[in-house]
């Protein structure tokens, strides 16, 4: 059996100008301009000419990443029927969950962009209350790392698997971590994010998203949707939406998502643009699984070959 999983990256994956080559594809600029008008944010500007600090802004980065994932995945799967027929499961890391929900048919693309715009603004506002951030710990065992983070007052905001845990908290707490790494940890790398996401610091954003979610009418999902909360396959649209709302203040368990991929029999993973982070983790955590990251349109032909090889059994998976 062959099972293809489609994933979308989270905040920190963005780099200046990363959307530029995608604008050369037919219809992409028009789609981005339409979404830009709907959410009152110039996605074309921020995806092409804006600098690193501009796109680090949470209120900008989150819609930009969801738009990029939808545009790039749409080149491979033009309709919801294509996703349902060829993709065995969808998942996204953190804000990538909104793109995954749209690809699974739970939200329309427009609703996903409207919700992520509110999400980004609410999380940016919550982050402004206290100076906070996130750092990735590379290497080390969870049973050593997690107690060390607790000792420093930090939250394991992302448990990514493959020897990577992301700590979140105040800048003082993160400075203490940099000076006192857990035993076995090779490096502590500050991330390009503007707050302690997926922690109690984001609690004020939850009520904003609850109100926004009440205006939406989720449907489906039409393919398996794997949740960051616990790696569960969620089959109820209202439950998917509720999890999207609550997840901003709760840790991302990407390690459990990958365990679910394994249980589903994953044989290939495609990561939507700006790809690289999640396929990098998968290469270490899921040996033998073929991976492909969409970075530019030059990757699309290889992606189509991978789909032809691994998507044939998706409807029966």
N, C-alpha and C positions, 0 to 999 in steps of 0.2 A: 504493500500500500504506500502511496505517495501523498504527503500532506504538505501544502505550502502555507506558511504563516506570513502575514503582512503586518509590519510594525511601523510605528511612527516615533521619532525621537522627541526628547524633551528639551527644556530650556538649557542653554549653554551650547547647543549644537550649532547655533547661528554664527556666521562669520560675515564680515563686510562684503557686499556684492554677490552673495551666494545665489541670489535669484536671477542675476543678469543673463546667464545663458538660456534659462528657461523661457525668457521673454521672446526668444527667436522662434518659438514653436507657435503654430497657428492657434489663435483663440486665447492663448494664455494671458496676454496683456489685457484683453477685454474682460476676461474673468476677474483678474486682479483689480481692475479699475471698478468693476461692478461691486465687488466685495468692499473695496475701499470706501466707496460712496455709502454703502449700507452701514458700515461701522465707524465712519468718520475718522479714518486713518489711512494715509497714503502708503499702501503696501508696496507699490512700485518704487517709490522714493526710498523707503527703508530697506528694501531688498536689493537695491542696486547701488545707490550713491551714499547712503548714510554711513557714518563712521561707527567704530566699535562701541564707543560709549553710548551713542544714540540707540543702537539696537540691543544694548545690554539692559535698557529700561524695560522693566517687567511688562508695563502696559503696551509696549511695542513688540517685544520679543515673542510674547505668547501668540497674538494673532498672526504674526509673521510666520511662525513655525507651523501653525495649523494650516495656513494658506499654502505654504510650500509643500507640505505633505499631501494635501488634496490635489494640488496641481500636478505634482510628479506622479502620484499613484493613478491619477486620472488618465495619464498617457498610456498606462498599461491596462487599466480596467475602466473603460469609458462610461460604463453604466453600472447601476447596482446589481443588475442581473449578472454582469461579468464577474463581480466580486463574489456573489453568492454561488456561482457555478464553479469558480476556479480557486477560491481561497478557502482553506480549511479553518482558519481562525484569524482574527485581527486583535491587536493590542497596541497600546501606546504607553510610552514612559512619561508619567506626570502629565503635562499639558498635551502631550501626544495622544492621551486617551480621548480627547475631544475629536481629533482627526480620526482615530480608530472607530469612534461611535458613529461618525458620519459615514465612513467607509462600510460599516456593518449595516447601515440603513436605519439606525436609531434616530439620528437627527439629519435634517437636510443640511447641505453644505452652508447655506446662508444662516440657518439657526446655530450651527456649530461656531461660525465666525462671530455672530452676535453674542453668543454665550461666552466665548473665549475673550472677547473684548471687555466684557463686564468682569470676567475673572481676572484678567490682567490688571485692570484699573483697581479692583478691590484688593488684590494682593499687593500691589504697589503702595496703596494707601496704608495697608496693615504693616508693610515693611518699613514705612517711614516713621512709625512710632518709636522704634528702637533700632539702632544700627546693628544689623545682623547679616549673616552670610552663611556660606556652605563650603566645605572642603572635602575632597575625595581622599580616602585612605586606600592606598594601593598595596596589596599584600596583607599578610596577617590573618589569623584565624578569628572567626566570629566570637568564639568563647573567650578570647583574650581582648579583642577590640571593644566589644559591647560594654563590658564592665568598666573599661578605661574611659569610654565616653561618658558613662553615667557618673563616674567619679568627677569628671570635669564639668558636669551639668549640661552636656551636649546631648542632642537627640540623633539617633541613627535614622535620618530622614529618608534615605534610599538604601535599601539592602539589595544590591544589584547582583550578587553572586559572583563567581569567578574571582574571589579575593578582592572585591571592591565594595566598600561601604562609604556612604556619604554622610558626614556629620554636619549638623546645623545648630546654630545658636548665635550668641552675641559675638562681636568681633574680639572682645577680651577672651572669651572662652576658646575661640578658634586660635587665637595667638598662643594660648596656653597649650593647645594641642600641638601646634607646630613646634613648640619648644620641648614637648614631652610626648613623643610618638609612642603608641602601644608597641610592645615587644613584637617583633616580626614584621612590622609595617615598613615597607621600603620608602614610601614617599607620602607626603601630605600635600595635596595640590588644591589651592584655592580655585573655586569655580566662578565662571562669568555670570553670576546671578546677583540680584540686588536684594536678597532677603533670605530668611530662614524658612524656606518653603517646607510644607508637610510637617509642621510643628505647631505647637500651641500659639506661636506668634501670628499664625495665619487665621486664628479663630474668628476675628471680626469679618473676614471675607466670606465665611460660610453663610451668614444670614443674608448677605447681598445676593449670593448665588441661589439660595433657596427661593428668594422672591423672583429672580430671573427665571428659574426653572419652572415656576408655576405658570408662566406665559407660554411654555412650549408643549407640544404634543408629540412625545416620542413614539416610535413605531418599531416593529421588528424585535430583536435583530434578525437579519436575513442570513448571517453567517455567525459562527461562534465569536463571542466577545469575551476576552479574558481580562479580568479586573486586576488593577494594581493593589487593591486592598488585601487580597489573599490568594490571588492566582485562580480564583473560581471562574468557571464558565457561566456567565450570567445570561439567562434566556428571556428575562422579562424586561421590557423597555423602560418601565417606570423605575425598576431597580437599578438599571444601568445609569439613568439620570441621577437618581439619589446618590449613587456611589460617586459619580463625577463631582457632585456638590461637596460631599463630605471629605473627599480625598485631599482637598487642598490643605487640610489641617491634620492629616494622618500620613504615616510613613508609606513610601512606595516599596512594595515587595516584588521587585522585578525577579528576584531569585525564585519566588513561588510561581510567577508567570512562566518562567522557563521550565520549571518542573511540570507544569501543565502542558506546555508544548511537547515535552518528552512523552507524557502520558497519551497525548493525541497522536503520537507517531510522527512528529515533524521530520521532514526530510530536507526542507529548504526554507530559508527565511529571506524575504526582501524587505529592506528598510527604506522607507520613503525619504525624500530629501528634507533637510540636509543630512544624508545618511553617513554612517560610520561608527557612531558610538555603540549602538545596540548590536550591530553585527560583530564589532570587536569583542564585546562581552560574550556573544554566542560562540565565537570561534574557540574561546577558552572553556566555556561551560557546556557546550553541546558538540563535542568532537564527532566528526562524521557528517554533520548537518551542513549542507551547502548554504553559503550566505552571499548576498549581493547588496551593496549599499548604493542607493541612487544619490550621486553627488552632482552630476551634470547630465544633460540629455545624451551624452556619449555613452552612458551606461544602459540606455534603454534597450538596445539590441540584445545585449547579454542577458538582461532581465527577461526579455521575451523568450529567449532560449530556455532559461530556467523555468519559466511558467509552462512552456510546452512540455518540459520533461517531468515537472512535479505537480502540475495542477489537474491532471486527468481524473484523479479519484476524489477531488475535493467534495463533490456533491454526495459521495457515498461514505466520506470519512466519518 
